[in-house]
Amino acid sequence: PMKVNQPIAGAPLTLGIPFPKGLLHSPDHVRVLNAKGKEIPSQITEVTTWMPADESIKWIWVFFFCEDSDRYSVEYGPNVVRAPIPSERIAVNNNQRARGYITISTGPLRIRINKGGNGFLDKVELDLAGNGFDENDVIAEGPESRGSFLDILDDFGLDKSKAVIKRNWIEKGSGPLHMIIRAEGEYQYSRDDNNPSPFVLRVHAYAGKSYIRVLHTL
């Protein structure tokens, strides 16, 4: 059984659950039920196992979208089979070439991150009409050679930066409902007295949602 404090319908939830050795052997045999005992769409990620002592699962991440209720339960066992996700799923195009990119579509929202570009979140599109993406759905684009940025302001004035993505990939915990893209790069400045500054960016996208969550670390 689980209780969610201050539940908000549609809010994304992630929790970790440990298992004793030998109890669970596949994340496919885990599902989430609502207060009425009905299965709701969920995403289960195997985090660690009991290897080398045992191949059974030690820890999982459970992701689902909250309903109006604050009561849920996680059901598991060899006879438990999680149903296919009937709702919207995240679509990803991960081009790992030198000048590649990642595009993520949640359904109504699509974002693009250039791997070899000068920024991140190069394009953001919102399909409010639900008829597919076209040029009228572009709501934001990163300026050429700039993208998103972190500038330095000191006694010598403003030193504009460009954010260069050096590597990006899909992180553990990603799936059809919740996708996590990690990008690593550095801010580069025009003045020699301002050294390049490395950063890590994580973009969290959610199926069917018109928003994303961005975590940025210097």
C-alpha positions in Angstrom: 0.0 0.0 0.0 1.0 3.6 -0.7 -0.3 7.0 0.4 0.5 10.1 -1.6 0.5 13.4 0.4 -1.3 16.3 -1.3 -2.2 14.4 -4.5 -2.6 16.4 -7.7 -4.3 14.7 -10.6 -1.9 14.2 -13.5 1.2 14.9 -11.4 4.2 12.6 -12.3 5.3 10.5 -9.3 8.5 8.4 -8.9 9.4 6.2 -5.9 11.9 3.5 -5.1 11.0 0.2 -3.6 13.6 -2.4 -2.2 13.0 -6.2 -2.4 14.4 -9.0 -0.3 16.7 -11.4 -2.1 14.9 -14.0 -4.2 11.5 -12.3 -4.1 11.3 -10.5 -7.5 13.0 -11.7 -10.8 11.5 -9.4 -13.4 10.2 -5.8 -13.5 7.5 -7.1 -15.8 5.8 -8.7 -12.8 5.0 -5.4 -11.1 2.0 -3.1 -11.6 0.3 -0.2 -9.8 -3.3 -0.2 -8.7 -5.5 2.8 -7.8 -7.8 3.0 -4.7 -10.5 1.0 -6.6 -8.1 -1.9 -7.3 -7.9 -1.0 -11.0 -4.5 -1.1 -12.7 -3.2 2.3 -14.0 -0.4 2.9 -16.5 3.0 2.6 -14.8 6.7 2.4 -15.7 8.9 0.1 -13.8 12.7 0.3 -13.9 15.1 -2.3 -12.6 17.8 -0.4 -10.7 20.0 -3.0 -9.0 20.1 -6.8 -8.4 21.5 -9.0 -5.7 24.3 -10.1 -8.0 26.7 -11.8 -7.6 25.0 -13.6 -4.8 21.6 -13.8 -6.6 20.1 -12.6 -9.9 16.9 -11.4 -8.3 16.0 -7.7 -8.2 17.2 -5.6 -5.2 15.6 -2.2 -6.1 13.1 -0.8 -8.6 11.9 2.6 -9.5 8.1 3.0 -9.9 6.7 5.8 -12.0 3.0 6.7 -12.6 0.7 9.7 -13.0 -1.3 10.6 -9.9 -5.1 10.5 -9.8 -7.5 12.4 -7.5 -7.0 9.7 -4.8 -4.2 9.6 -2.3 -4.3 5.7 -2.0 -2.5 3.3 -4.3 -0.8 -0.1 -4.1 2.0 -1.9 -5.8 1.3 -5.5 -6.7 4.1 -8.0 -7.6 4.7 -11.7 -8.0 5.2 -14.4 -10.7 1.6 -14.4 -11.7 1.3 -10.6 -12.0 1.6 -9.2 -15.5 1.6 -5.5 -16.2 -0.8 -4.4 -18.9 0.4 -2.6 -22.1 0.3 1.2 -21.8 -2.9 2.3 -23.6 -2.3 6.0 -23.3 0.1 8.3 -25.1 3.8 7.3 -25.2 6.9 9.3 -25.5 8.7 9.1 -28.9 12.4 9.6 -29.1 14.8 10.0 -32.0 18.4 9.7 -30.7 21.0 10.4 -33.4 24.4 9.8 -31.9 26.5 11.0 -34.8 29.1 13.8 -34.3 26.6 16.5 -35.3 23.6 14.5 -34.2 20.6 15.5 -32.1 17.9 14.2 -29.8 14.2 14.9 -30.4 11.6 14.1 -27.8 7.9 14.1 -28.4 5.4 13.8 -25.5 2.4 14.1 -27.8 1.5 17.7 -27.6 5.1 18.9 -27.0 8.3 18.3 -29.0 11.8 19.5 -28.2 15.1 19.2 -30.0 18.6 19.2 -28.5 21.6 19.4 -30.8 24.6 17.3 -29.8 27.2 19.4 -31.7 25.4 22.7 -31.6 26.0 25.8 -29.6 23.3 25.4 -27.1 20.5 23.2 -25.9 16.7 23.2 -26.4 17.3 24.4 -29.9 13.6 24.2 -30.8 10.4 23.8 -28.8 7.1 23.0 -30.5 3.6 22.8 -29.0 0.8 21.2 -31.0 -2.3 22.6 -29.4 -4.6 21.6 -32.3 -3.5 18.0 -32.1 -3.1 17.7 -35.9 0.7 17.1 -36.0 3.7 19.5 -35.8 4.2 22.2 -38.4 6.0 25.6 -38.6 3.1 27.3 -36.8 3.7 25.2 -33.7 7.2 26.6 -33.0 7.0 28.5 -29.7 10.7 28.9 -29.0 14.1 28.6 -30.8 17.6 29.1 -29.5 19.4 32.0 -31.1 22.0 31.0 -33.6 25.4 30.2 -31.9 23.7 30.8 -28.5 20.9 28.4 -27.5 20.3 28.6 -23.7 23.1 30.3 -22.0 24.8 31.5 -18.8 26.6 34.8 -19.1 29.1 36.4 -16.8 28.6 39.9 -15.5 31.6 41.5 -13.7 33.5 44.7 -13.4 34.5 44.4 -17.1 30.9 44.2 -18.2 28.9 41.3 -19.8 30.7 38.4 -21.3 28.2 36.4 -23.4 28.6 32.6 -23.5 27.7 29.8 -25.8 26.7 26.4 -24.5 28.4 23.6 -26.3 26.9 20.1 -25.9 29.7 17.5 -26.0 27.7 14.4 -25.1 24.0 13.4 -24.6 22.3 10.2 -23.9 19.1 8.6 -22.4 19.5 7.9 -18.7 18.3 5.0 -16.6 14.7 5.3 -15.6 13.5 6.3 -19.0 10.6 4.7 -20.7 7.3 5.3 -22.6 5.9 7.4 -19.8 8.9 9.3 -18.4 12.1 10.1 -20.4 15.3 11.5 -19.0 17.9 13.0 -21.3 21.3 13.9 -19.9 23.5 16.4 -21.7 27.0 17.3 -20.8 28.9 20.3 -22.2 30.6 23.5 -21.2 30.0 27.2 -21.4 32.6 29.0 -23.5 33.4 32.7 -23.2 35.0 35.3 -25.4 37.3 36.7 -22.8 40.5 34.8 -21.8 40.0 35.6 -18.1 36.8 33.6 -18.0 37.6 29.9 -18.2 35.2 27.4 -19.8 32.6 26.1 -17.3 31.4 22.5 -17.5 27.7 21.7 -16.9 25.3 18.8 -16.7 21.7 19.2 -18.0 18.9 16.8 -17.4 15.6 17.1 -19.3 12.6 15.2 -17.9 9.7 14.7 -20.4 6.3 13.1 -19.6 4.0 11.3 -21.9 0.9 13.4 -22.9 2.1 16.5 -21.0 2.7 19.9 -22.5 5.6 20.7 -20.2 9.1 19.4 -19.4 11.3 19.7 -16.3 15.0 20.9 -16.7 17.6 20.4 -14.0 20.9 22.3 -14.6 24.1 21.8 -12.6 27.4 23.7 -12.9 
